[in-house]
């Protein structure tokens, strides 16, 4: 299963590149051209905060065309589109529709020619995730004690005292 962030990037790249034949994980021996290949990304991880960790992704996406200029042109179209959108790629839901106000923020992408008829677009980003709760489930407070201390000599109305009475804690009770 492809994660939401990766699926969002795949959709964005394929659309901006003009709809080349997409290949995932492996490219068959006789593949269609123009094409875009989404191999397995590199992932490293680390701790972020007490409640989150991060996964750093680096994805080497390859474009194939009959010439290096054609492959480079597809990659450059995607790169400039990402930069023009301030490096924000819209997140998509399972049905493929963009989620309003949600996106993946990627680092500045890079592009290079890697072979005759092939160019590589490098996209990297950090994904922050919450840790699973490994401790017993959190319990909510069932009651709250409220102590009200007044300055000496001040009084409150009877109405206010009655409203606060249900929160009062008896003092000087024999123990």
C-alpha positions as a Markdown table, in Angstrom:
| # | Residue | x | y | z |
|---|---|---|---|---|
| 1 | Unk | 0.0 | 0.0 | 0.0 |
| 2 | Unk | 1.3 | 3.5 | -0.9 |
| 3 | Unk | 1.2 | 6.0 | 1.9 |
| 4 | Unk | -0.9 | 9.2 | 1.5 |
| 5 | Unk | 2.1 | 11.5 | 1.1 |
| 6 | Unk | 3.7 | 9.3 | -1.5 |
| 7 | Unk | 0.4 | 8.9 | -3.4 |
| 8 | Unk | -0.1 | 12.6 | -3.4 |
| 9 | Unk | 3.4 | 13.2 | -4.9 |
| 10 | Unk | 2.9 | 10.5 | -7.5 |
| 11 | Unk | -0.4 | 12.1 | -8.7 |
| 12 | Unk | 1.2 | 15.6 | -8.7 |
| 13 | Unk | 4.3 | 14.6 | -10.6 |
| 14 | Unk | 2.4 | 12.5 | -13.2 |
| 15 | Unk | -0.1 | 15.3 | -13.8 |
| 16 | Unk | 2.5 | 18.1 | -14.1 |
| 17 | Unk | 4.7 | 16.0 | -16.4 |
| 18 | Unk | 1.8 | 15.7 | -18.9 |
| 19 | Unk | 0.6 | 12.2 | -18.1 |
| 20 | Unk | 3.6 | 9.9 | -19.0 |
| 21 | Unk | 3.2 | 6.2 | -18.4 |
| 22 | Unk | 3.8 | 5.7 | -14.7 |
| 23 | Unk | 5.9 | 2.8 | -13.4 |
| 24 | Unk | 6.2 | 1.9 | -9.7 |
| 25 | Unk | 9.0 | 0.0 | -8.0 |
| 26 | Unk | 10.2 | -1.8 | -11.2 |
| 27 | Unk | 10.4 | -0.8 | -14.8 |
| 28 | Unk | 9.6 | -3.7 | -17.3 |
| 29 | Unk | 12.0 | -4.4 | -20.1 |
| 30 | Unk | 9.8 | -3.0 | -22.8 |
| 31 | Unk | 8.2 | 0.0 | -21.3 |
| 32 | Unk | 6.3 | 2.9 | -22.9 |
| 33 | Unk | 7.9 | 6.2 | -23.6 |
| 34 | Unk | 7.4 | 8.9 | -22.3 |
| 35 | Unk | 7.4 | 7.4 | -18.8 |
| 36 | Unk | 8.0 | 8.3 | -15.2 |
| 37 | Unk | 9.4 | 5.8 | -12.7 |
| 38 | Unk | 8.7 | 6.0 | -9.0 |
| 39 | Unk | 11.2 | 3.6 | -7.3 |
| 40 | Unk | 11.2 | 2.8 | -3.6 |
| 41 | Unk | 12.3 | 6.0 | -1.7 |
| 42 | Unk | 15.1 | 6.1 | 0.8 |
| 43 | Unk | 13.9 | 6.6 | 4.3 |
| 44 | Unk | 15.8 | 7.6 | 7.5 |
| 45 | Unk | 14.2 | 8.3 | 10.9 |
| 46 | Unk | 14.8 | 10.0 | 14.2 |
| 47 | Unk | 13.2 | 11.4 | 17.3 |
| 48 | Unk | 11.4 | 14.8 | 17.0 |
| 49 | Unk | 9.7 | 15.6 | 20.3 |
| 50 | Unk | 8.6 | 13.6 | 23.3 |
| 51 | Unk | 5.4 | 12.7 | 21.4 |
| 52 | Unk | 6.6 | 12.6 | 17.8 |
| 53 | Unk | 9.2 | 11.1 | 15.5 |
| 54 | Unk | 10.1 | 11.8 | 11.9 |
| 55 | Unk | 10.7 | 10.0 | 8.7 |
| 56 | Unk | 13.0 | 11.7 | 6.2 |
| 57 | Unk | 12.2 | 10.6 | 2.6 |
| 58 | Unk | 14.4 | 11.1 | -0.5 |
| 59 | Unk | 12.8 | 10.0 | -3.7 |
| 60 | Unk | 14.8 | 9.7 | -7.0 |
| 61 | Unk | 12.0 | 9.9 | -9.6 |
| 62 | Unk | 13.2 | 9.2 | -13.2 |
| 63 | Unk | 11.7 | 10.5 | -16.4 |
| 64 | Unk | 12.2 | 8.7 | -19.7 |
| 65 | Unk | 11.8 | 10.1 | -23.2 |
| 66 | Unk | 13.3 | 9.5 | -26.6 |
| 67 | Unk | 16.0 | 12.2 | -26.0 |
| 68 | Unk | 17.6 | 13.5 | -22.8 |
| 69 | Unk | 16.1 | 16.9 | -23.7 |
| 70 | Unk | 12.6 | 15.4 | -23.7 |
| 71 | Unk | 13.2 | 13.7 | -20.3 |
| 72 | Unk | 14.8 | 16.8 | -18.9 |
| 73 | Unk | 11.9 | 19.0 | -20.1 |
| 74 | Unk | 9.3 | 16.8 | -18.3 |
| 75 | Unk | 11.3 | 16.9 | -15.1 |
| 76 | Unk | 11.9 | 20.7 | -15.4 |
| 77 | Unk | 8.1 | 21.2 | -15.8 |
| 78 | Unk | 7.5 | 19.3 | -12.6 |
| 79 | Unk | 10.3 | 21.1 | -10.7 |
| 80 | Unk | 9.2 | 24.6 | -11.7 |
| 81 | Unk | 5.6 | 23.7 | -10.8 |
| 82 | Unk | 6.7 | 22.6 | -7.3 |
| 83 | Unk | 8.7 | 25.7 | -6.8 |
| 84 | Unk | 5.9 | 28.0 | -8.1 |
| 85 | Unk | 3.6 | 26.3 | -5.5 |
| 86 | Unk | 6.0 | 27.2 | -2.7 |
| 87 | Unk | 7.0 | 23.5 | -2.4 |
| 88 | Unk | 3.5 | 22.5 | -1.4 |
| 89 | Unk | 2.0 | 19.4 | -2.9 |
| 90 | Unk | -1.7 | 18.9 | -2.2 |
| 91 | Unk | -2.5 | 15.9 | -0.1 |
| 92 | Unk | -5.1 | 13.6 | -1.7 |
| 93 | Unk | -7.7 | 11.3 | -0.1 |
| 94 | Unk | -8.1 | 7.6 | -1.1 |
| 95 | Unk | -10.4 | 8.5 | -4.1 |
| 96 | Unk | -7.7 | 10.8 | -5.4 |
| 97 | Unk | -9.3 | 14.2 | -4.7 |
| 98 | Unk | -7.3 | 17.0 | -3.1 |
| 99 | Unk | -8.0 | 17.7 | 0.6 |
| 100 | Unk | -8.6 | 21.4 | 1.0 |
| 101 | Unk | -5.9 | 23.1 | 3.0 |
| 102 | Unk | -3.7 | 20.0 | 3.4 |
| 103 | Unk | -0.4 | 19.4 | 1.7 |
| 104 | Unk | 3.1 | 17.9 | 1.8 |
| 105 | Unk | 5.8 | 20.5 | 2.1 |
| 106 | Unk | 8.9 | 19.2 | 0.2 |
| 107 | Unk | 12.4 | 20.5 | 0.2 |
| 108 | Unk | 13.7 | 22.3 | -2.8 |
| 109 | Unk | 13.7 | 19.7 | -5.6 |
| 110 | Unk | 16.7 | 19.1 | -7.9 |
| 111 | Unk | 17.0 | 17.8 | -11.5 |
| 112 | Unk | 19.8 | 16.2 | -13.5 |
| 113 | Unk | 20.3 | 14.2 | -16.7 |
| 114 | Unk | 21.4 | 10.7 | -15.7 |
| 115 | Unk | 21.5 | 9.0 | -19.1 |
| 116 | Unk | 20.6 | 9.5 | -22.7 |
| 117 | Unk | 16.8 | 9.8 | -22.6 |
| 118 | Unk | 16.6 | 9.9 | -18.8 |
| 119 | Unk | 16.5 | 12.6 | -16.2 |
| 120 | Unk | 16.2 | 12.3 | -12.4 |
| 121 | Unk | 14.1 | 14.6 | -10.2 |
| 122 | Unk | 15.0 | 14.3 | -6.5 |
| 123 | Unk | 12.3 | 15.2 | -4.0 |
| 124 | Unk | 12.8 | 15.0 | -0.3 |
| 125 | Unk | 10.6 | 15.8 | 2.7 |
| 126 | Unk | 10.2 | 15.2 | 6.4 |
| 127 | Unk | 7.1 | 13.4 | 7.7 |
| 128 | Unk | 6.2 | 14.0 | 11.3 |
| 129 | Unk | 4.3 | 11.2 | 13.1 |
| 130 | Unk | 3.0 | 10.7 | 16.6 |
| 131 | Unk | 4.3 | 7.8 | 18.7 |
| 132 | Unk | 1.9 | 5.0 | 19.5 |
| 133 | Unk | 0.7 | 5.2 | 23.1 |
| 134 | Unk | 2.6 | 2.5 | 24.8 |
| 135 | Unk | 1.5 | 3.4 | 28.3 |
| 136 | Unk | -1.9 | 2.6 | 29.8 |
| 137 | Unk | -4.7 | 4.7 | 28.4 |
| 138 | Unk | -5.0 | 8.2 | 29.8 |
| 139 | Unk | -7.7 | 8.7 | 32.4 |
| 140 | Unk | -9.7 | 11.9 | 32.6 |
| 141 | Unk | -10.2 | 13.7 | 35.8 |
| 142 | Unk | -13.5 | 12.7 | 37.5 |
| 143 | Unk | -13.6 | 15.7 | 39.8 |
| 144 | Unk | -11.8 | 19.0 | 40.2 |
| 145 | Unk | -11.2 | 20.6 | 43.6 |
| 146 | Unk | -11.4 | 24.4 | 43.7 |
| 147 | Unk | -10.1 | 26.4 | 46.6 |
| 148 | Unk | -11.2 | 30.0 | 46.9 |
| 149 | Unk | -9.2 | 32.2 | 49.3 |
| 150 | Unk | -10.4 | 35.7 | 50.0 |
| 151 | Unk | -8.5 | 38.6 | 51.5 |
| 152 | Unk | -9.3 | 39.2 | 55.1 |
| 153 | Unk | -12.4 | 41.3 | 55.7 |
| 154 | Unk | -13.9 | 40.8 | 52.2 |
| 155 | Unk | -17.3 | 39.3 | 51.8 |
| 156 | Unk | -19.4 | 37.9 | 48.9 |
| 157 | Unk | -23.1 | 38.0 | 48.4 |
| 158 | Unk | -25.3 | 35.1 | 49.6 |
| 159 | Unk | -26.2 | 34.3 | 46.0 |
| 160 | Unk | -22.5 | 33.9 | 45.0 |
| 161 | Unk | -21.8 | 31.9 | 48.2 |
| 162 | Unk | -24.6 | 29.4 | 47.4 |
| 163 | Unk | -23.3 | 29.0 | 43.8 |
| 164 | Unk | -19.8 | 28.2 | 45.1 |
| 165 | Unk | -21.0 | 26.0 | 48.0 |
| 166 | Unk | -21.2 | 22.8 | 45.9 |
| 167 | Unk | -17.4 | 23.3 | 45.2 |
| 168 | Unk | -16.5 | 23.9 | 48.8 |
| 169 | Unk | -14.2 | 21.4 | 50.6 |
| 170 | Unk | -15.0 | 21.1 | 54.3 |
| 171 | Unk | -12.1 | 22.1 | 56.5 |
| 172 | Unk | -11.4 | 21.2 | 60.1 |
| 173 | Unk | -13.0 | 17.9 | 59.7 |
| 174 | Unk | -12.1 | 15.3 | 62.3 |
| 175 | Unk | -9.8 | 12.8 | 60.7 |
